[in-house]
């Protein structure tokens, strides 16, 4: 009886050790990620790194205004400690999956078992309904609208069309001339730089000679006054 109990005890120890080793080295680690929404993605959908499956979604549950997603990832796959979680929708019909990004490189801290990815490091795809709403809004803005003035976009397009009506050839010539000026400026960029430098030198010299210029101007004014006085004297004679 004692021998049987010993055998059972040894078996339990071995089984426990096997479970511990499997969970430690060959099991999956748990990562919790919070998303703003979790539309069209479900438990057992894939978790991937660089497009390669590394685990599955265990559960999805609402958490206030967010969606709490529990991920199971293979234990031997290192995930960077600052990794992001993104819900990927390849197209409108295929199953979605969670992408952990970026992939782990050769060094750096890794995400431990039980790690949490906050909503600031998660992203969700733009839903088709939202895209459709934006397209409808754009179509409304660009299209005709009842009323006196219509939409601002429509008014702009009408004004531009009226302004350019019959002036297409002139506009083409203007653009061609601007293009030619641009080429001349590009080809003569070195000369332009030299001209600018010379102008800077000239302006600097004028600034430094400001006092002399003022004195010269005063003397010129005096000389002009003397000449005018002499002319008046000759006229009186």
PyMOL commands that set and color helices and strands:
alter all, ss='L'
color gray80, all
select helices_A, chain A and resi 2-26+119-121+128-142+152-164+168-187+189-208+210-236
alter helices_A, ss='H'
color red, helices_A
select strands_A, chain A and resi 28-35+46-49+52-63+66-74+79-88+97-103+115-117+122-123
alter strands_A, ss='S'
color yellow, strands_A
deselect
rebuild
show_as cartoon
